[in-house]
Amino acid sequence: MKLNSLGAASLLALSLVVVSGCDQVEKSAQQVMGKATESAKQVIDETHKAAEQALSEATQGLISPQKKDDQPQNESESTRKEA
């Protein structure tokens, strides 16, 4: 009987160690994914800025990117032109 009890206790302890290890692996994976997401966002932003600059240089400033803040003004101006 002692051998069965010892085996069951060992199996339970081993199971707890494995489960806690899985939690640590999951947390580490989430941290890595978070960092990868932030890096990807930064690369996309930098690429967008470089593309805007290249477009501006290629068109010699004839076409300028519109900012989101300017859109309501442009919409009201186009409305006035149509009227």
PDB file of N, CA, C and O in Angstrom, chain B, residues numbered from 101:
ATOM      1  N   MET B 101       0.808  -1.194   0.000  1.00  0.00           N
ATOM      2  CA  MET B 101       0.000   0.000   0.000  1.00  0.00           C
ATOM      3  C   MET B 101       0.854   1.262   0.000  1.00  0.00           C
ATOM      4  O   MET B 101       0.516   2.252  -0.649  1.00  0.00           O
ATOM      5  N   LYS B 102       1.958   1.217   0.731  1.00  0.00           N
ATOM      6  CA  LYS B 102       2.810   2.406   0.775  1.00  0.00           C
ATOM      7  C   LYS B 102       3.337   2.751  -0.613  1.00  0.00           C
ATOM      8  O   LYS B 102       3.453   3.928  -0.955  1.00  0.00           O
ATOM      9  N   LEU B 103       3.652   1.753  -1.401  1.00  0.00           N
ATOM     10  CA  LEU B 103       4.183   1.989  -2.735  1.00  0.00           C
ATOM     11  C   LEU B 103       3.139   2.654  -3.625  1.00  0.00           C
ATOM     12  O   LEU B 103       3.472   3.548  -4.403  1.00  0.00           O
ATOM     13  N   ASN B 104       1.878   2.230  -3.521  1.00  0.00           N
ATOM     14  CA  ASN B 104       0.816   2.851  -4.310  1.00  0.00           C
ATOM     15  C   ASN B 104       0.580   4.294  -3.881  1.00  0.00           C
ATOM     16  O   ASN B 104       0.390   5.165  -4.730  1.00  0.00           O
ATOM     17  N   SER B 105       0.589   4.555  -2.594  1.00  0.00           N
ATOM     18  CA  SER B 105       0.388   5.918  -2.089  1.00  0.00           C
ATOM     19  C   SER B 105       1.534   6.823  -2.514  1.00  0.00           C
ATOM     20  O   SER B 105       1.326   7.970  -2.909  1.00  0.00           O
ATOM     21  N   LEU B 106       2.739   6.291  -2.429  1.00  0.00           N
ATOM     22  CA  LEU B 106       3.917   7.065  -2.831  1.00  0.00           C
ATOM     23  C   LEU B 106       3.874   7.351  -4.329  1.00  0.00           C
ATOM     24  O   LEU B 106       4.206   8.455  -4.759  1.00  0.00           O
ATOM     25  N   GLY B 107       3.473   6.374  -5.116  1.00  0.00           N
ATOM     26  CA  GLY B 107       3.369   6.555  -6.565  1.00  0.00           C
ATOM     27  C   GLY B 107       2.306   7.575  -6.921  1.00  0.00           C
ATOM     28  O   GLY B 107       2.512   8.408  -7.803  1.00  0.00           O
ATOM     29  N   ALA B 108       1.165   7.515  -6.238  1.00  0.00           N
ATOM     30  CA  ALA B 108       0.087   8.468  -6.503  1.00  0.00           C
ATOM     31  C   ALA B 108       0.505   9.880  -6.122  1.00  0.00           C
ATOM     32  O   ALA B 108       0.211  10.832  -6.845  1.00  0.00           O
ATOM     33  N   ALA B 109       1.192  10.021  -4.989  1.00  0.00           N
ATOM     34  CA  ALA B 109       1.654  11.339  -4.559  1.00  0.00           C
ATOM     35  C   ALA B 109       2.691  11.892  -5.536  1.00  0.00           C
ATOM     36  O   ALA B 109       2.689  13.081  -5.852  1.00  0.00           O
ATOM     37  N   SER B 110       3.567  11.022  -6.003  1.00  0.00           N
ATOM     38  CA  SER B 110       4.589  11.454  -6.961  1.00  0.00           C
ATOM     39  C   SER B 110       3.940  11.881  -8.279  1.00  0.00           C
ATOM     40  O   SER B 110       4.334  12.884  -8.876  1.00  0.00           O
ATOM     41  N   LEU B 111       2.950  11.118  -8.724  1.00  0.00           N
ATOM     42  CA  LEU B 111       2.249  11.452  -9.964  1.00  0.00           C
ATOM     43  C   LEU B 111       1.523  12.782  -9.834  1.00  0.00           C
ATOM     44  O   LEU B 111       1.533  13.595 -10.760  1.00  0.00           O
ATOM     45  N   LEU B 112       0.896  13.003  -8.688  1.00  0.00           N
ATOM     46  CA  LEU B 112       0.200  14.266  -8.455  1.00  0.00           C
ATOM     47  C   LEU B 112       1.186  15.434  -8.432  1.00  0.00           C
ATOM     48  O   LEU B 112       0.918  16.480  -9.024  1.00  0.00           O
ATOM     49  N   ALA B 113       2.308  15.267  -7.762  1.00  0.00           N
ATOM     50  CA  ALA B 113       3.317  16.330  -7.698  1.00  0.00           C
ATOM     51  C   ALA B 113       3.883  16.627  -9.081  1.00  0.00           C
ATOM     52  O   ALA B 113       4.082  17.786  -9.446  1.00  0.00           O
ATOM     53  N   LEU B 114       4.141  15.566  -9.847  1.00  0.00           N
ATOM     54  CA  LEU B 114       4.664  15.751 -11.195  1.00  0.00           C
ATOM     55  C   LEU B 114       3.649  16.477 -12.071  1.00  0.00           C
ATOM     56  O   LEU B 114       4.017  17.343 -12.865  1.00  0.00           O
ATOM     57  N   SER B 115       2.379  16.129 -11.930  1.00  0.00           N
ATOM     58  CA  SER B 115       1.325  16.793 -12.690  1.00  0.00           C
ATOM     59  C   SER B 115       1.268  18.280 -12.356  1.00  0.00           C
ATOM     60  O   SER B 115       1.114  19.108 -13.254  1.00  0.00           O
ATOM     61  N   LEU B 116       1.388  18.625 -11.094  1.00  0.00           N
ATOM     62  CA  LEU B 116       1.367  20.033 -10.689  1.00  0.00           C
ATOM     63  C   LEU B 116       2.554  20.795 -11.262  1.00  0.00           C
ATOM     64  O   LEU B 116       2.416  21.943 -11.684  1.00  0.00           O
ATOM     65  N   VAL B 117       3.709  20.161 -11.275  1.00  0.00           N
ATOM     66  CA  VAL B 117       4.896  20.806 -11.843  1.00  0.00           C
ATOM     67  C   VAL B 117       4.703  21.049 -13.337  1.00  0.00           C
ATOM     68  O   VAL B 117       5.052  22.114 -13.845  1.00  0.00           O
ATOM     69  N   VAL B 118       4.150  20.068 -14.037  1.00  0.00           N
ATOM     70  CA  VAL B 118       3.928  20.214 -15.476  1.00  0.00           C
ATOM     71  C   VAL B 118       2.921  21.324 -15.749  1.00  0.00           C
ATOM     72  O   VAL B 118       3.125  22.144 -16.645  1.00  0.00           O
ATOM     73  N   VAL B 119       1.824  21.353 -14.973  1.00  0.00           N
ATOM     74  CA  VAL B 119       0.800  22.385 -15.177  1.00  0.00           C
ATOM     75  C   VAL B 119       1.369  23.770 -14.910  1.00  0.00           C
ATOM     76  O   VAL B 119       1.115  24.695 -15.681  1.00  0.00           O
ATOM     77  N   SER B 120       2.133  23.931 -13.836  1.00  0.00           N
ATOM     78  CA  SER B 120       2.708  25.250 -13.545  1.00  0.00           C
ATOM     79  C   SER B 120       3.724  25.639 -14.611  1.00  0.00           C
ATOM     80  O   SER B 120       3.860  26.819 -14.936  1.00  0.00           O
ATOM     81  N   GLY B 121       4.435  24.660 -15.157  1.00  0.00           N
ATOM     82  CA  GLY B 121       5.368  24.933 -16.250  1.00  0.00           C
ATOM     83  C   GLY B 121       4.635  25.400 -17.495  1.00  0.00           C
ATOM     84  O   GLY B 121       5.114  26.283 -18.206  1.00  0.00           O
ATOM     85  N   CYS B 122       3.481  24.815 -17.759  1.00  0.00           N
ATOM     86  CA  CYS B 122       2.674  25.219 -18.917  1.00  0.00           C
ATOM     87  C   CYS B 122       2.189  26.656 -18.765  1.00  0.00           C
ATOM     88  O   CYS B 122       2.154  27.412 -19.737  1.00  0.00           O
ATOM     89  N   ASP B 123       1.815  27.030 -17.549  1.00  0.00           N
ATOM     90  CA  ASP B 123       1.385  28.409 -17.305  1.00  0.00           C
ATOM     91  C   ASP B 123       2.522  29.387 -17.588  1.00  0.00           C
ATOM     92  O   ASP B 123       2.312  30.445 -18.182  1.00  0.00           O
ATOM     93  N   GLN B 124       3.722  29.024 -17.158  1.00  0.00           N
ATOM     94  CA  GLN B 124       4.876  29.895 -17.400  1.00  0.00           C
ATOM     95  C   GLN B 124       5.159  30.007 -18.896  1.00  0.00           C
ATOM     96  O   GLN B 124       5.481  31.084 -19.397  1.00  0.00           O
ATOM     97  N   VAL B 125       5.037  28.896 -19.594  1.00  0.00           N
ATOM     98  CA  VAL B 125       5.273  28.909 -21.042  1.00  0.00           C
ATOM     99  C   VAL B 125       4.229  29.791 -21.718  1.00  0.00           C
ATOM    100  O   VAL B 125       4.555  30.556 -22.626  1.00  0.00           O
ATOM    101  N   GLU B 126       2.979  29.688 -21.280  1.00  0.00           N
ATOM    102  CA  GLU B 126       1.916  30.510 -21.875  1.00  0.00           C
ATOM    103  C   GLU B 126       2.169  31.993 -21.632  1.00  0.00           C
ATOM    104  O   GLU B 126       2.003  32.809 -22.539  1.00  0.00           O
ATOM    105  N   LYS B 127       2.572  32.347 -20.408  1.00  0.00           N
ATOM    106  CA  LYS B 127       2.847  33.748 -20.102  1.00  0.00           C
ATOM    107  C   LYS B 127       4.019  34.265 -20.929  1.00  0.00           C
ATOM    108  O   LYS B 127       3.991  35.392 -21.425  1.00  0.00           O
ATOM    109  N   SER B 128       5.042  33.441 -21.071  1.00  0.00           N
ATOM    110  CA  SER B 128       6.200  33.850 -21.870  1.00  0.00           C
ATOM    111  C   SER B 128       5.804  34.039 -23.330  1.00  0.00           C
ATOM    112  O   SER B 128       6.236  34.989 -23.983  1.00  0.00           O
ATOM    113  N   ALA B 129       4.985  33.133 -23.831  1.00  0.00           N
ATOM    114  CA  ALA B 129       4.541  33.242 -25.223  1.00  0.00           C
ATOM    115  C   ALA B 129       3.719  34.509 -25.436  1.00  0.00           C
ATOM    116  O   ALA B 129       3.848  35.169 -26.467  1.00  0.00           O
ATOM    117  N   GLN B 130       2.876  34.847 -24.467  1.00  0.00           N
ATOM    118  CA  GLN B 130       2.086  36.071 -24.577  1.00  0.00           C
ATOM    119  C   GLN B 130       2.978  37.307 -24.588  1.00  0.00           C
ATOM    120  O   GLN B 130       2.729  38.253 -25.335  1.00  0.00           O
ATOM    121  N   GLN B 131       4.017  37.293 -23.757  1.00  0.00           N
ATOM    122  CA  GLN B 131       4.938  38.432 -23.732  1.00  0.00           C
ATOM    123  C   GLN B 131       5.671  38.565 -25.058  1.00  0.00           C
ATOM    124  O   GLN B 131       5.835  39.673 -25.570  1.00  0.00           O
ATOM    125  N   VAL B 132       6.110  37.446 -25.614  1.00  0.00           N
ATOM    126  CA  VAL B 132       6.815  37.471 -26.895  1.00  0.00           C
ATOM    127  C   VAL B 132       5.888  37.976 -28.000  1.00  0.00           C
ATOM    128  O   VAL B 132       6.292  38.778 -28.842  1.00  0.00           O
ATOM    129  N   MET B 133       4.644  37.499 -27.991  1.00  0.00           N
ATOM    130  CA  MET B 133       3.682  37.939 -29.005  1.00  0.00           C
ATOM    131  C   MET B 133       3.391  39.439 -28.866  1.00  0.00           C
ATOM    132  O   MET B 133       3.248  40.136 -29.870  1.00  0.00           O
ATOM    133  N   GLY B 134       3.305  39.931 -27.639  1.00  0.00           N
ATOM    134  CA  GLY B 134       3.080  41.363 -27.421  1.00  0.00           C
ATOM    135  C   GLY B 134       4.226  42.197 -27.964  1.00  0.00           C
ATOM    136  O   GLY B 134       4.009  43.228 -28.600  1.00  0.00           O
ATOM    137  N   LYS B 135       5.444  41.746 -27.710  1.00  0.00           N
ATOM    138  CA  LYS B 135       6.606  42.474 -28.214  1.00  0.00           C
ATOM    139  C   LYS B 135       6.673  42.410 -29.735  1.00  0.00           C
ATOM    140  O   LYS B 135       7.022  43.397 -30.382  1.00  0.00           O
ATOM    141  N   ALA B 136       6.343  41.262 -30.306  1.00  0.00           N
ATOM    142  CA  ALA B 136       6.354  41.123 -31.765  1.00  0.00           C
ATOM    143  C   ALA B 136       5.295  42.028 -32.399  1.00  0.00           C
ATOM    144  O   ALA B 136       5.524  42.614 -33.457  1.00  0.00           O
ATOM    145  N   THR B 137       4.151  42.136 -31.754  1.00  0.00           N
ATOM    146  CA  THR B 137       3.082  43.000 -32.268  1.00  0.00           C
ATOM    147  C   THR B 137       3.521  44.458 -32.259  1.00  0.00           C
ATOM    148  O   THR B 137       3.303  45.180 -33.232  1.00  0.00           O
ATOM    149  N   GLU B 138       4.130  44.887 -31.176  1.00  0.00           N
ATOM    150  CA  GLU B 138       4.601  46.276 -31.088  1.00  0.00           C
ATOM    151  C   GLU B 138       5.678  46.553 -32.141  1.00  0.00           C
ATOM    152  O   GLU B 138       5.679  47.613 -32.765  1.00  0.00           O
ATOM    153  N   SER B 139       6.585  45.607 -32.334  1.00  0.00           N
ATOM    154  CA  SER B 139       7.628  45.781 -33.345  1.00  0.00           C
ATOM    155  C   SER B 139       7.030  45.876 -34.736  1.00  0.00           C
ATOM    156  O   SER B 139       7.461  46.696 -35.547  1.00  0.00           O
ATOM    157  N   ALA B 140       6.036  45.039 -35.016  1.00  0.00           N
ATOM    158  CA  ALA B 140       5.387  45.069 -36.323  1.00  0.00           C
ATOM    159  C   ALA B 140       4.685  46.403 -36.554  1.00  0.00           C
ATOM    160  O   ALA B 140       4.753  46.961 -37.648  1.00  0.00           O
ATOM    161  N   LYS B 141       4.012  46.913 -35.523  1.00  0.00           N
ATOM    162  CA  LYS B 141       3.341  48.212 -35.652  1.00  0.00           C
ATOM    163  C   LYS B 141       4.355  49.317 -35.937  1.00  0.00           C
ATOM    164  O   LYS B 141       4.117  50.199 -36.763  1.00  0.00           O
ATOM    165  N   GLN B 142       5.480  49.255 -35.247  1.00  0.00           N
ATOM    166  CA  GLN B 142       6.506  50.279 -35.441  1.00  0.00           C
ATOM    167  C   GLN B 142       7.071  50.217 -36.859  1.00  0.00           C
ATOM    168  O   GLN B 142       7.288  51.252 -37.488  1.00  0.00           O
ATOM    169  N   VAL B 143       7.305  49.016 -37.357  1.00  0.00           N
ATOM    170  CA  VAL B 143       7.828  48.861 -38.716  1.00  0.00           C
ATOM    171  C   VAL B 143       6.824  49.386 -39.733  1.00  0.00           C
ATOM    172  O   VAL B 143       7.206  50.050 -40.697  1.00  0.00           O
ATOM    173  N   ILE B 144       5.551  49.095 -39.528  1.00  0.00           N
ATOM    174  CA  ILE B 144       4.512  49.575 -40.447  1.00  0.00           C
ATOM    175  C   ILE B 144       4.462  51.097 -40.441  1.00  0.00           C
ATOM    176  O   ILE B 144       4.378  51.715 -41.502  1.00  0.00           O
ATOM    177  N   ASP B 145       4.513  51.712 -39.251  1.00  0.00           N
ATOM    178  CA  ASP B 145       4.494  53.179 -39.166  1.00  0.00           C
ATOM    179  C   ASP B 145       5.697  53.802 -39.858  1.00  0.00           C
ATOM    180  O   ASP B 145       5.567  54.790 -40.581  1.00  0.00           O
ATOM    181  N   GLU B 146       6.876  53.215 -39.630  1.00  0.00           N
ATOM    182  CA  GLU B 146       8.085  53.753 -40.251  1.00  0.00           C
ATOM    183  C   GLU B 146       8.037  53.594 -41.770  1.00  0.00           C
ATOM    184  O   GLU B 146       8.472  54.484 -42.502  1.00  0.00           O
ATOM    185  N   THR B 147       7.512  52.471 -42.241  1.00  0.00           N
ATOM    186  CA  THR B 147       7.391  52.246 -43.678  1.00  0.00           C
ATOM    187  C   THR B 147       6.417  53.241 -44.295  1.00  0.00           C
ATOM    188  O   THR B 147       6.653  53.759 -45.386  1.00  0.00           O
ATOM    189  N   HIS B 148       5.327  53.502 -43.591  1.00  0.00           N
ATOM    190  CA  HIS B 148       4.335  54.467 -44.073  1.00  0.00           C
ATOM    191  C   HIS B 148       4.944  55.865 -44.186  1.00  0.00           C
ATOM    192  O   HIS B 148       4.739  56.568 -45.175  1.00  0.00           O
ATOM    193  N   LYS B 149       5.693  56.253 -43.157  1.00  0.00           N
ATOM    194  CA  LYS B 149       6.336  57.573 -43.187  1.00  0.00           C
ATOM    195  C   LYS B 149       7.344  57.661 -44.333  1.00  0.00           C
ATOM    196  O   LYS B 149       7.414  58.680 -45.021  1.00  0.00           O
ATOM    197  N   ALA B 150       8.120  56.603 -44.537  1.00  0.00           N
ATOM    198  CA  ALA B 150       9.106  56.600 -45.616  1.00  0.00           C
ATOM    199  C   ALA B 150       8.424  56.665 -46.980  1.00  0.00           C
ATOM    200  O   ALA B 150       8.905  57.334 -47.894  1.00  0.00           O
ATOM    201  N   ALA B 151       7.297  55.962 -47.107  1.00  0.00           N
ATOM    202  CA  ALA B 151       6.569  56.001 -48.377  1.00  0.00           C
ATOM    203  C   ALA B 151       6.008  57.392 -48.646  1.00  0.00           C
ATOM    204  O   ALA B 151       6.057  57.871 -49.779  1.00  0.00           O
ATOM    205  N   GLU B 152       5.480  58.039 -47.622  1.00  0.00           N
ATOM    206  CA  GLU B 152       4.971  59.411 -47.793  1.00  0.00           C
ATOM    207  C   GLU B 152       6.088  60.358 -48.187  1.00  0.00           C
ATOM    208  O   GLU B 152       5.909  61.218 -49.050  1.00  0.00           O
ATOM    209  N   GLN B 153       7.243  60.198 -47.554  1.00  0.00           N
ATOM    210  CA  GLN B 153       8.372  61.069 -47.875  1.00  0.00           C
ATOM    211  C   GLN B 153       8.847  60.820 -49.303  1.00  0.00           C
ATOM    212  O   GLN B 153       9.144  61.766 -50.032  1.00  0.00           O
ATOM    213  N   ALA B 154       8.919  59.559 -49.705  1.00  0.00           N
ATOM    214  CA  ALA B 154       9.347  59.239 -51.070  1.00  0.00           C
ATOM    215  C   ALA B 154       8.357  59.783 -52.086  1.00  0.00           C
ATOM    216  O   ALA B 154       8.759  60.289 -53.134  1.00  0.00           O
ATOM    217  N   LEU B 155       7.076  59.686 -51.791  1.00  0.00           N
ATOM    218  CA  LEU B 155       6.059  60.226 -52.694  1.00  0.00           C
ATOM    219  C   LEU B 155       6.176  61.736 -52.799  1.00  0.00           C
ATOM    220  O   LEU B 155       6.061  62.305 -53.885  1.00  0.00           O
ATOM    221  N   SER B 156       6.404  62.379 -51.664  1.00  0.00           N
ATOM    222  CA  SER B 156       6.542  63.829 -51.655  1.00  0.00           C
ATOM    223  C   SER B 156       7.764  64.266 -52.465  1.00  0.00           C
ATOM    224  O   SER B 156       7.703  65.236 -53.221  1.00  0.00           O
ATOM    225  N   GLU B 157       8.869  63.544 -52.301  1.00  0.00           N
ATOM    226  CA  GLU B 157      10.075  63.879 -53.049  1.00  0.00           C
ATOM    227  C   GLU B 157       9.896  63.599 -54.534  1.00  0.00           C
ATOM    228  O   GLU B 157      10.384  64.358 -55.372  1.00  0.00           O
ATOM    229  N   ALA B 158       9.201  62.518 -54.865  1.00  0.00           N
ATOM    230  CA  ALA B 158       9.014  62.156 -56.275  1.00  0.00           C
ATOM    231  C   ALA B 158       8.108  63.146 -56.987  1.00  0.00           C
ATOM    232  O   ALA B 158       8.286  63.418 -58.174  1.00  0.00           O
ATOM    233  N   THR B 159       7.147  63.678 -56.269  1.00  0.00           N
ATOM    234  CA  THR B 159       6.226  64.633 -56.887  1.00  0.00           C
ATOM    235  C   THR B 159       6.672  66.067 -56.636  1.00  0.00           C
ATOM    236  O   THR B 159       5.979  67.012 -57.012  1.00  0.00           O
ATOM    237  N   GLN B 160       7.794  66.226 -56.019  1.00  0.00           N
ATOM    238  CA  GLN B 160       8.375  67.526 -55.688  1.00  0.00           C
ATOM    239  C   GLN B 160       7.400  68.389 -54.913  1.00  0.00           C
ATOM    240  O   GLN B 160       7.310  69.597 -55.133  1.00  0.00           O
ATOM    241  N   GLY B 161       6.675  67.763 -54.008  1.00  0.00           N
ATOM    242  CA  GLY B 161       5.779  68.496 -53.132  1.00  0.00           C
ATOM    243  C   GLY B 161       4.453  68.876 -53.753  1.00  0.00           C
ATOM    244  O   GLY B 161       3.660  69.567 -53.113  1.00  0.00           O
ATOM    245  N   LEU B 162       4.179  68.447 -54.988  1.00  0.00           N
ATOM    246  CA  LEU B 162       2.904  68.783 -55.619  1.00  0.00           C
ATOM    247  C   LEU B 162       1.738  68.082 -54.926  1.00  0.00           C
ATOM    248  O   LEU B 162       0.637  68.625 -54.827  1.00  0.00           O
ATOM    249  N   ILE B 163       1.998  66.885 -54.458  1.00  0.00           N
ATOM    250  CA  ILE B 163       0.974  66.134 -53.733  1.00  0.00           C
ATOM    251  C   ILE B 163       1.446  66.028 -52.285  1.00  0.00           C
ATOM    252  O   ILE B 163       2.533  65.521 -52.010  1.00  0.00           O
ATOM    253  N   SER B 164       0.623  66.505 -51.378  1.00  0.00           N
ATOM    254  CA  SER B 164       0.995  66.391 -49.967  1.00  0.00           C
ATOM    255  C   SER B 164      -0.029  65.515 -49.270  1.00  0.00           C
ATOM    256  O   SER B 164      -1.222  65.607 -49.558  1.00  0.00           O
ATOM    257  N   PRO B 165       0.424  64.662 -48.354  1.00  0.00           N
ATOM    258  CA  PRO B 165      -0.524  63.794 -47.653  1.00  0.00           C
ATOM    259  C   PRO B 165      -1.454  64.612 -46.776  1.00  0.00           C
ATOM    260  O   PRO B 165      -1.025  65.559 -46.116  1.00  0.00           O
ATOM    261  N   GLN B 166      -2.719  64.249 -46.771  1.00  0.00           N
ATOM    262  CA  GLN B 166      -3.696  64.954 -45.945  1.00  0.00           C
ATOM    263  C   GLN B 166      -3.723  64.334 -44.563  1.00  0.00           C
ATOM    264  O   GLN B 166      -3.673  63.114 -44.408  1.00  0.00           O
ATOM    265  N   LYS B 167      -3.802  65.181 -43.582  1.00  0.00           N
ATOM    266  CA  LYS B 167      -3.914  64.700 -42.210  1.00  0.00           C
ATOM    267  C   LYS B 167      -5.386  64.521 -41.880  1.00  0.00           C
ATOM    268  O   LYS B 167      -6.255  65.146 -42.489  1.00  0.00           O
ATOM    269  N   LYS B 168      -5.653  63.663 -40.908  1.00  0.00           N
ATOM    270  CA  LYS B 168      -7.035  63.406 -40.511  1.00  0.00           C
ATOM    271  C   LYS B 168      -7.698  64.670 -39.974  1.00  0.00           C
ATOM    272  O   LYS B 168      -8.906  64.852 -40.124  1.00  0.00           O
ATOM    273  N   ASP B 169      -6.911  65.537 -39.351  1.00  0.00           N
ATOM    274  CA  ASP B 169      -7.462  66.780 -38.807  1.00  0.00           C
ATOM    275  C   ASP B 169      -7.919  67.725 -39.911  1.00  0.00           C
ATOM    276  O   ASP B 169      -8.819  68.539 -39.702  1.00  0.00           O
ATOM    277  N   ASP B 170      -7.293  67.619 -41.103  1.00  0.00           N
ATOM    278  CA  ASP B 170      -7.626  68.511 -42.202  1.00  0.00           C
ATOM    279  C   ASP B 170      -8.856  68.062 -42.976  1.00  0.00           C
ATOM    280  O   ASP B 170      -9.437  68.866 -43.706  1.00  0.00           O
ATOM    281  N   GLN B 171      -9.267  66.832 -42.845  1.00  0.00           N
ATOM    282  CA  GLN B 171     -10.358  66.310 -43.648  1.00  0.00           C
ATOM    283  C   GLN B 171     -11.671  67.071 -43.472  1.00  0.00           C
ATOM    284  O   GLN B 171     -12.322  67.353 -44.478  1.00  0.00           O
ATOM    285  N   PRO B 172     -12.101  67.422 -42.260  1.00  0.00           N
ATOM    286  CA  PRO B 172     -13.362  68.173 -42.159  1.00  0.00           C
ATOM    287  C   PRO B 172     -13.306  69.502 -42.903  1.00  0.00           C
ATOM    288  O   PRO B 172     -14.303  69.910 -43.499  1.00  0.00           O
ATOM    289  N   GLN B 173     -12.164  70.186 -42.882  1.00  0.00           N
ATOM    290  CA  GLN B 173     -12.026  71.441 -43.612  1.00  0.00           C
ATOM    291  C   GLN B 173     -12.142  71.198 -45.110  1.00  0.00           C
ATOM    292  O   GLN B 173     -12.844  71.930 -45.807  1.00  0.00           O
ATOM    293  N   ASN B 174     -11.466  70.184 -45.600  1.00  0.00           N
ATOM    294  CA  ASN B 174     -11.497  69.888 -47.022  1.00  0.00           C
ATOM    295  C   ASN B 174     -12.899  69.506 -47.466  1.00  0.00           C
ATOM    296  O   ASN B 174     -13.320  69.880 -48.561  1.00  0.00           O
ATOM    297  N   GLU B 175     -13.630  68.770 -46.640  1.00  0.00           N
ATOM    298  CA  GLU B 175     -14.987  68.384 -46.990  1.00  0.00           C
ATOM    299  C   GLU B 175     -15.894  69.610 -47.057  1.00  0.00           C
ATOM    300  O   GLU B 175     -16.736  69.709 -47.949  1.00  0.00           O
ATOM    301  N   SER B 176     -15.730  70.541 -46.123  1.00  0.00           N
ATOM    302  CA  SER B 176     -16.561  71.733 -46.140  1.00  0.00           C
ATOM    303  C   SER B 176     -16.198  72.622 -47.320  1.00  0.00           C
ATOM    304  O   SER B 176     -17.073  73.275 -47.888  1.00  0.00           O
ATOM    305  N   GLU B 177     -14.923  72.662 -47.700  1.00  0.00           N
ATOM    306  CA  GLU B 177     -14.505  73.445 -48.845  1.00  0.00           C
ATOM    307  C   GLU B 177     -15.075  72.860 -50.134  1.00  0.00           C
ATOM    308  O   GLU B 177     -15.524  73.601 -51.009  1.00  0.00           O
ATOM    309  N   SER B 178     -15.056  71.525 -50.253  1.00  0.00           N
ATOM    310  CA  SER B 178     -15.597  70.912 -51.469  1.00  0.00           C
ATOM    311  C   SER B 178     -17.102  71.094 -51.527  1.00  0.00           C
ATOM    312  O   SER B 178     -17.671  71.190 -52.615  1.00  0.00           O
ATOM    313  N   THR B 179     -17.760  71.145 -50.369  1.00  0.00           N
ATOM    314  CA  THR B 179     -19.206  71.387 -50.330  1.00  0.00           C
ATOM    315  C   THR B 179     -19.504  72.797 -50.810  1.00  0.00           C
ATOM    316  O   THR B 179     -20.484  73.016 -51.522  1.00  0.00           O
ATOM    317  N   ARG B 180     -18.668  73.754 -50.428  1.00  0.00           N
ATOM    318  CA  ARG B 180     -18.870  75.139 -50.853  1.00  0.00           C
ATOM    319  C   ARG B 180     -18.659  75.264 -52.369  1.00  0.00           C
ATOM    320  O   ARG B 180     -19.380  76.010 -53.032  1.00  0.00           O
ATOM    321  N   LYS B 181     -17.694  74.552 -52.911  1.00  0.00           N
ATOM    322  CA  LYS B 181     -17.419  74.639 -54.332  1.00  0.00           C
ATOM    323  C   LYS B 181     -18.570  74.084 -55.152  1.00  0.00           C
ATOM    324  O   LYS B 181     -18.882  74.599 -56.226  1.00  0.00           O
ATOM    325  N   GLU B 182     -19.212  73.011 -54.633  1.00  0.00           N
ATOM    326  CA  GLU B 182     -20.316  72.399 -55.358  1.00  0.00           C
ATOM    327  C   GLU B 182     -21.548  73.295 -55.333  1.00  0.00           C
ATOM    328  O   GLU B 182     -22.338  73.260 -56.276  1.00  0.00           O
ATOM    329  N   ALA B 183     -21.738  74.096 -54.289  1.00  0.00           N
ATOM    330  CA  ALA B 183     -22.941  74.913 -54.136  1.00  0.00           C
ATOM    331  C   ALA B 183     -22.922  76.144 -54.961  1.00  0.00           C
ATOM    332  O   ALA B 183     -23.874  76.923 -54.929  1.00  0.00           O
TER     333      ALA B 183
END
